Amino acid sequence: MYAQVIVDIAHSQVDKIFEYSCPPYLKAGSRVKVPFGKMLVDGFVLGVEERSSFPPEKIKPIAEIFDELPALQPECFSLMERISSRYKVPKAAALRLFLPSEMRLGKVREVYKKYAKLAHISVPISKSAKKQQQVLSFLEDKTEYDFTALCNMFGRGAVNSLAEKGAIIVEKRQIKRNPFSGMEAEVKPKTLTYMQSNAIKSIENSSKSIHLIHGVTGSGKTEIYLQIIADVIKNGKTAIFLVPEISLTPQMLSQLRARFKGEAAILHSGLSAGEKFDEWWRLRSGEAKIAIGARSAIFAPLENIGAIIIDEEHDSSYLSETAPRYSTVEVAKFRAEFNNCKLILGSATPSVESYLAATEGKYNLITLPERINKKPMPEIVIADMRKEVKRGNPSPFSAALREELDATLKSGNQAIIFLNRRGYSQKVICRDCGYVAKCENCDVSLTYHSEEDCLKCHYCGARYRMLPACPECGGVHIRYSGTGTQRVVSELSSLFPAARIIRMDNDTVSGKDGHYKILHKFAQKEADILVGTQMIAKGHDFPAVTLVGILDADMSLQFSDYRSGERTFQLITQVSGRSGRADMKGKVVLQTYCPENYILRYAVNYNYSGFFDNEIEIRKATLFPPFSLICRVMVTGEDEAKTLEALKTVYFEIEKLRNFDSKQFLFLNKMHSPVKKIQGKHRYQVLMRLKDEALLQNIYEISVAATTPYVLVYVEENPTNLS
């Protein structure tokens, strides 16, 4: 028998199928180790054939087979072909998406544990063997006992001797490492509302395969998802449930486990290697039938999928920022097509592209305009920070927000303060000469973190000592500019010394359950105020929260990006939705320096349709996505001369395409990236706006050809961040 193998080397020169002789029991999808040149490398078995087109004496045998059950199912190879072709990456790079990296590199294995129990047969034991007698006596009233602990108590020799005589039975069993064990939520039967029931019927009866649920925050989208999953499992199929943030997975997993017990498994980067390995195999073996996680869970090793659900479908985290730079929604469409299953997208603020597709009839549009408890959406009050400055208020909090916070705390309720910027201050500036402290490796200003009294780069993670004086002029008048979450907590503590305040951002969250601990503490009312960045903005349900404060609400409007208005509307709506979700009325104080901005006016009234109508007309008139395609080719490298040379090569090749078909190009230019350097690598870009996708594959091919060992060149489609 002969195996067609793809070697696990992501390089275009070896991006082909190699043949090896193999035993007859080898199956397609198995992971193997094969001789390749002078070394042994890992590989994936694409298929097994009885005959080969090469002479048998020239074919080397497979060196090792890893798994009894093939790790990759047939769908993986179909997706591999599509991803490899679509994003112009080697097949091995596409296949790597389907396996946890530690498992693929052989750094993690199953964990086994030994247990001992009485054999309940008559075995003569010498009277002098007192330790053996003690072991038998100890095990008399026990079903089984940990073998290692037993050896520690009575000695390994005595225990092994009893096992050899047959007096005790020693069994080895695999131990599953269980992430988030003991955090199952209480099961509370819920009766579906009329709107929820209609939504489920619409999904079941529609001939369309893609469905968009546009439901306001608190409209009960989660219960719809859970009911769809229940129906899928009842019909003997499986389901994938995606959420945008790791912080949302513990909360959602607890609900899934409460409803579906051990049939739900979690996949995300926050797990330990062992936990990820065991959860992955639970899905692959069929023990678990529901995969929940962030972006990478779209590659869960499930077969016979009945539904794929993507919550908060508008979120930018669903776009991969490393090769292959895939769109999760696009991969979900591939899998839905392969499995002939439903793809459900949900959001209170759908992306402009998704909502347009729904209004044009490409998706089945389901609207949930009310909260399930019929309560009104929280009132949003605008605080004009320009007036606060004129009044001499140096605080990050407006008078309106301070008053509302005071009232909320006195009533025993909770508040959330949102600021999408961590650290104590955004910049450290010398007031004498204007020097701004910047990272040595990145072209960005450093952020001051007061708790550690250091400066940090939020791009590469580098740390620097706080400046005692300006390195340029020697001046000691160092000023902190801008406000971060640390400073917000500090100021809140001064204003409300009795309030219990917790902070949630990348600096306070650590470990796989870091998010869960903070959110659980707040949910249990062990804190009065939660201060956080984007990770607290969506999906969370805290009944006692009646106030949300949004600081610098217009910050995202300052970015020179066609999506800035859309992102601002989404963020305000999502954060506001955390308030007043139970019986008490909610309120939101939105602080801004430009209250007249039309985006804020739409957000204050939760007017998504008005926002969409206005936004789509602007995009149509200016020919921005979805009426065109923005394509950015990034060129990065440590050697600036080689990086510039690669940039010129890419630009001239793309210019040839424009000369051949100028109508396809609405814009084309080469330039420095706005952030000129990250992690010691110079960054240049070729930016273009294309009429459609006709030339996209040509641009991918140009980029692949321009990549060298010294310079990385890659393509971004409609990038979410143009910095």
N, C-alpha and C positions, 0 to 999 in steps of 0.2 A: 504494500500500500504506500501511496505517496501523498504527502501533505503540502498544500499550498500555504506558504507562510509569509506574513508581513513582519519584517524585523522591526523591533521597537527602537528605531533610529529616525528621528524626524529630520530627514535631509532629502532634498530633491534627487540627489544622485543615487539613492538606494530606495526611492519611492516606487517599488515594483514588487512583484510576487516571486518568491524563491521556492524551489522544490527540495523536500527532504524525504527520505524514507521513514516510515513510521509503523508502529504496531497496528493491527487491524481494529483494535478497540478505540483508537483515537477518534475524537469527534471534532467537528467544526466548532470554533468558538473557544477551544482550549488554549490556555497559556502554556508556552513551552520555552525551553532553552535550546538554542541551536548553535552549531559551529559556524562562525562567520569570519572568514579570513583566518587570522591567528588567534581569535578570541571567541568566547562563548557569549552570546547575547540573547536577550529575551525576545520572544516573538508571539504572534497571534495566528492561530490556524484558521485560514479562510475557508478551506474545504479539504476533503480527502478523496483521492481518486485511485482506482485500481491500476492504472497504467500511467507511464510517464513518457514524454516526448524525448527525454534524454537517455543516454546509455546508463544502465543501472550502476556500473562501476564508478561513474562520475558523480553519483548522488550520495551525499553524506546523510547519516542517520540523525534523527532528533536525539539530543543528549538527555533531556529531562522533560517530564510532563508534570505540571503543577497541581491541577485540580481534577477531582473525580467528576464533578459537575462542570461542564464548560462555563467559563466566566462570562462569555459574550454570547448573546442569543442572536438569531438570524437578523433581527431588526437592526442591530448595531452595524452590521456591514452595509445595509441599505443606507442608513444614516451617514455612515462613514463616506460613502461615495458622494452623497449630496453635499456634505459639509466640505469635503476635500475639493470638490469641483466649485462650489459656491464661493469659498473664501480662499481658494488657491493655497492650501496647506498640504503637506504630505499626509498620506493615509494614516501613518503611525501617530501623527499629531492629533488627528481626528479621533482615532480609537482611544487615545489616552483620556479623552473626556469621559469615557464610560467607566473608568476604574479609579478608585482612590489611589492617590500617588504613592502612598506608603505600601499599599498592597502590590502595586505594579512593580515597585523597586525591591520587593521581598523583605521589607523592613518590619512587617507585622504578620503574625500568625494567630491561629486559634489558641485559646487558653484552656487547658484541661486541669481538672482537679480530681484527686483520688478520695474515695470514701470507703470506709470499712464497716462491715456489719457481721453479726454472728451467722455462721453457716447452719446452726441448729442441727448439727450431727454430732454423734459421740466420738470424740477424739481423745485418746489417753494423754494426759499432761502430767509430767513428773511433779511430785510434791515440792521438789527443790526449785522448780521454775516458778518462783513466786510472782515475778513480773508478768508472766504469761497468764497466770491465774487472775491477777489484778485486772488485766486487760479484758478477759472474758467476763469478769464480774461487772466491770464498768459498762460494758456494752449490753448487758442483759436487758436493761429497761430502755434501750435506745434503738430506734429504727436503723440509723446509720450514724457515722461520726466522721469528721474530717480526719483523713489519714495522717497528714502532716502533724496536726495537733495531737493526735494519739501517740505518734512517735516521740514528740517532744515531752509528753507526760510520762510514758513508760519505757522509752528507749526503742530505737528502730530495730534492734536485734530481736527483741521479744515479739514485736508486732510482725516482722517478716517471718519469724519462725512459726507463728500461728497460721500465717497465710500459707506457708509451704505445707503445713500439716493438714490444711483444709478446714481448720477450726473457724477461721474467719474468711470472708469474701471481700476482696478489694476490687472496687470498680473505678474506672476512669471515665469521667464525663466532661463534655465541653461546657465551659462556663461562658455565658453570654454577658458581655460588658454592656450594661444598660444605662444610657445617658438619661439624665433627668428622672431617675427612678423615684417614686414616692411623691410625684408632683401632680398626680391625676386629680382632675377636678371632680366635684360632685355632679352626678348626673341629675339634671333637672328637666323633666319632660316639658317640651315646649309645643304649644299649639300654633301651627302656622297661621299667619294672617291671610286675609283674602288676597292681598297683593303678592305675598310670598307663594301661595298656592298657585296663583296664576302664572307667576314667573317660572315655576317648575314645569307646569303644563306646557308653557310656551317653548321651553327648551326641549321637552320630550316630543312635542308634536311638530316642531319646525323641521322643514326639509333642509335647512341650512346647518352646516357643521360647526360654524363659529358663532358664538352668542356673546353679546356685550350687555352686561347688567350695569346700568347707570343708576345707582341708588345713593341718595344722600347719606351722610354719616349717621349711623344708628338706624338705618332702614331695614336691617336684618339680613344683609347679604350672606353673613357667615352661616346662618341657619339654613339658607338655601343651599350653600355649598355642601354642608353636612348631610342634608337630605338627598342630594344628588349622589354623593359618595355612598350613602346607605343603599340606595337603589342599585347602584353599580355593583357593589359587593354582593347584594342579594341575588343578582343575576350571574354570579360566578366570575365577575371581571375584576380588574384592578383600577387604581386611580392615582394620579399625581396631583398634589396640592402645593402650589408655590406661593410664597410670601416674599416681599421685597427685602425685609431686614431680618438679620439673625435674631434681633430682639423680639420679633413677633413669633418665632418658631416655638419657644417653650410654652407660651400662652395657648397657641393654636394646637400644639401637640397634646397638651393636657386635656383639651376638649375632645380631640380625636380619640385619645386613649380612654377617656371616660365613656365615650360612645362605642368605640370599636375594640377596646382592650388591646391585646398584643398584635392586632392586625395592622397597627400603624407603626411606621419606622421613620426615624428622622435622619436627614442627610444635610450636613452643612460643615463649613470649614472650622467652626468652633469646637467640634468634637475632638477627642483624643484619637490617635491613629487606631487604637484597639477598638474603641467604640464605633468609629466609622466603619471599620472592617466588619464587625459583627452585624451592624445594622444593614450594611450593604448585602451581606450574605443572607440575612433574614428575608430581604426582598427578592434576591436572586433565587433562593430555594423555594419561594412560595409561602414561607411561614408568615411573612407580613405581606399585606396586599395594598397598603396605602403608603405612599412615599410623601413626606412633607419636608420642605426645606426651602432654601433660597435658590438663586439662579441655577446652581450646578445640579440640583435635584431633578431638573428636566431630563437628565441622562440616567435616571434611576433604572436599575436592571429588572424592570417589570415586563411581563408579557400579557397579551390579551387585555390591553388598556381600554377601559370603558369611558373614562372622563379625564380630561386635563383641565385643572382650574388654576388660573393666574389671578391672584388678588392684587389690588392696587396696580393694575396693568400698566398704568402711565409711568411708573417709577423708573428712573434712569438706571437703577442698579440691575435691571434685567438686561443691560447691554454689557457684554464682556469687554474688559479693557486690556486683556492679554490674548495672545494668539492661541487659537483662532478667535477673532473678534466677532463672535456670533451674537445675533439677536435671539433672546430666549423665546420670544413670541414666534419668531420664524421657525426655530427648531421645534417648538410645540406644534406648529402647523404641519411640519414634516411627520411628526409622530402621530398626530391625529389622523392624517391622511393614510398612513401605513396601517393603523389599527382600526380605521373607519369608526372613530369615536368622536364624542363631543368635545369641543374646546370652548371653555367658558372664561371670558375676561370680565373682571369686575372692578369698578372704581366709582368713587363719588365725583371724581374729576378726570374723566377719560382723556387720553391723549387726543390731540386734534386729529391725528391721522386715523385713529380707531373710530372716533365719533363720526368722522366724515364717511368712512366705509360703512358704518351702520346706517347713516341717513341716506346713503346711496343704495341701500338694500343688499350690500355684500355680506353684512353680518345681520343676525337677528337681534334687534334692539329691544331691550326690556328696561322699562323705566320704573323706579321706585321713588316717587317724589316726597314721601312722608316717612318720618320715624315710626317704628313699630308701636311705640307707646302714644302716638298721636301728639306728642309734645312738640311745640314749635322749636325751630332751630334757635340756638343761643343768639341773643342780641349782640351785635358787634358795634362797639363805640370807638370812633376814631379820636385819637389824641394827637394833636398837632404839636410836634416836638419843637418847631420853630418858636412857638409862643412860650414854651417852657424855657427855652434858652433866654428869650427876652425878659422873662420873669426872674432870671438869675438862678434857675434850677440846674445845678451841675450833675444831678443824679441821673442814672440810666432810666429812672422810673418817673413817669408823669404823675401829676397830682391825682388824676383820675384813677390810675392804676394803684397808687398807694391807698387811696380811699377804699377801693374795691377789695384790695388785699386785707385791709384792716377789718372790713365788714365780714369777709369770708372766714377769716380766722376766728372772729368773735362768735360766729354762728356754728363753729365746729366742723365746717366743710373744708375741702381741699382745693388747692390751686396749682396750676401748671404755668411755669414761665418758660417761654421758648425763645432761644437765641441761637441761630445757626452759626456760632463761632465759639470754639472752645478756647481755653487759656484765660489769662487775666486781662491782657490787653493785646490788641492787634499788632501794634508797632511800638518800637522803642526809638525815640527821636531825641537828638541833641538840640536843645533850644538855642544854643549859641551859634552853631554852624549849619544845622539842618541835616546832619548825618543820620542815616537810618540803618540800624543793625540788620545785616543780611547774612544768609547762609553762604558758607564758602563753596558748597557743592551745588547750590541751586540759586537761580536768579529770583529769589523771593525774600521778603522781609521775615525776620524771626518774631516769634510770639513769646511774650513773657508769661511764665507760669509761676505764680506766687508761692504755691505750696512747696515746690522744689527749689524756689529762688533761682531759676535758670531760664535761659532762652532756648526755645525749641523750633526746629524746622518741621512744619507739618507736611512736607513733601518727602523728605528722606529720613526724618526721625533724628537727625543730628542734634546734640545738646551743646550749649555753650554757657560759660559762666556769665552771670549778670555783670554788666559794665559798671565799674566803679567811677569811670570817667570816659569821656569821648575819645576814641582812638585817633580821631582826625585832628581835633583842636585841643584836647586835654580838658575841655570844659566839664563841669560836674552837674550842670543843669540838664539832667536826663528826664525826659517826659514820656509818660505812657499814653499812647494814642489808641482810641477805640476801646470797646468793651467786650470781654469774653465771659464765658459761663462762670469761671472762678471769681471774677470781680462781681458778677451779679449775686452770687451766694454771699460774698463778703458784705456787700451793701445791704442785702436783705437781712443778714444777721444783725447789722447795726440798727436797721429800722424796726425789726420785729425780733428782739432778743429771745423771746419765749418760744418762737416758732421752731419747729423741727424741720430742717431743710436737707434734702438730699439732691445730689447732682448726678446726671447721667450723660456722659459723653465718652469719647474714646480714651480719655485719661482715667476715668473711674471704672470702666468696664474691663474686667480681665477674667480669663478662664471661660470655659464653656457655659457656666451657669452665672456669669457675672451680670448679664442682662436680667436674668430671672430673679436673682437675689434683690436687685434694686426695685424692680417692678413689683415683686411679691411684697416687699416691705411697704411700698407705697399703697398697694391694694389693701393691705391689712391695717391701714391707717396708722402706721408707725412713723409717719412723716406727714407734715401739713402742706409743704410746698415741694414740688418736683421741678428742678431747673434742668433743662436739657437742650440738646441740639436736635437734628433731624430725626434721630432714632426714637424720639418720644412723640413724633408728629402724627403717626398714623396707626390705625388698627387697635389701639389699646382702649379698654373699656373700664373706666373707674367711676362707679356710681356716685361717689361723694364729691367728685370734682365739679364745682359750679362756676369756677373762674379760670379763664386762660388769658395770660398776658403775652402779647407778641411784641418783642423788642426789635427795632430796626426792620419793620415789616417790608419796607421797600428796598432792602439791601440787594436782593436778587434782581431788581429792576435796573441796577447800575451796570450790569454786565452787557457788553456789546454783543448780544447774541439774539438771534431771531426768536428763541424760545424763552427769553427772560420774562415776558408778560405771562406766558402760559405757566411757567414754573412758579411765579409769584402767586397767581390765582390758585393754583393747586395747593401750594404750601399753606396759604392762609385758610383755605377751606378745610384742609385736612386737620390742621392744628385746632381750629375753632371747633371742629367736630368732637374734640375730647371733652367739651364742657356740656353739662346739663343732659347727660345721657340717661339718667334715671328719672325720678319723680320731681326733683327740684329744678327750677328754672336756671338755665345757664347764661353766663355773660362772658363777653370777650372784649378786652381792651387792646386795640390795635394802634401801636405807636408808629408814627411816620413823619418824615420831613417833607413829603409831597402828597398831602391828603387829596389834592385835586386830581391825581392820576386816575384815569378811567378804569384801569385794572382793579384798583382798590374799591371803586364804586360798585363794580360788578360783584366783587368778593363779599363786600359788606351785605349785599342783598341775596347772596347765594345764587346769583343769577348765571348759571352755567350756560344756558341756551343763549342769553344775550352776549356773554363773553365769546362763545363759540362763533356766533353769527358775525360779530365784529372782527374777530381774529381771522376767520377764514376769508373774509373779504380783503383784509390787509395782505394776507399771504398770496391770495390770488392776484391782486393788483401788482405786488412786488415780485411775483414768481419765486416765492420761497416754499420749501416743503410744506404740504405734500404735492405742490404743483411743480416741483423740480427736485433735484437731488443734490445736496451739498456733499462734496467728496473732498476729504483732506488726506494728502499723502504726507506722513510724518517721516522725517529723516533725522536720525539721532546717532551720535557717536562721540567718543572721547577726543579723537583727533579732529580739530575743527576744519583743517584743510581737506581731509578725506571726506568729512561730512558735507562740506560745500561742493566738492567734486561730485558726490553722489546726487546732491540736490540738483545740480546743473544737468546731470544725465537724465534724471527723472523728468525735469521740466522740459527739456528739449524733445524728449520722446513723446510727452503728452502734447507738446506744441505741434508735433507732426500730425497727431490725431485731429487737433483743431483745424489745421490747415486743410486736412482732407475732408472734414465734416464740421464746418464752422457753426452751423445751425444748432449743433448739440451743446455748444458752450455758451452759457450766459455770462460766465465770468471765469477768468484764469489768471493766477499770479503766483509768484514765489516770494517768500519772505521769511524773516525770523518768526518763530513761534512767539506768542505774547510772553510766555515764560521761557526765556532764552536758554535756560540751563536747569537740569534736574539730575541730581545724583552724579554730578560731574560730567554729564553728557550734554553736548551742544544740541540744540533743537531748531530745526528749520522745517518749513512746510511748503507744500504746493497746494494752494486752496483753489477750488473750482466749484462752480454751480453748473450742473448739467441739466439738460432738458428732461432726460429720463435715464433709464439704466442701460441703454444700448451699448455704451462704450465702457461700462463698469469693469467687465472681465478683462478688457485690454489694459485698463489702468492697474488692475491687480497683477497682471503678467509683467508689466513694466516695473512695478515695485519689487516683485520677487527677483527679477533679473538684476536689479540694482543693489540688492542686499549683498553685503560682503562680510567677512569675519570681523571687520572693523566698524561697519556702519549697518544699522538696522533701519530698514525701510518698510513701512506698513500703511495700510489703507484704513481710513475711518469713514463710514457712511453716516451722514446726518449726525455728526458727533454731538453728544450732550454737553460737552465742555470744550470750548474752543481755545482755552488758555494753553 
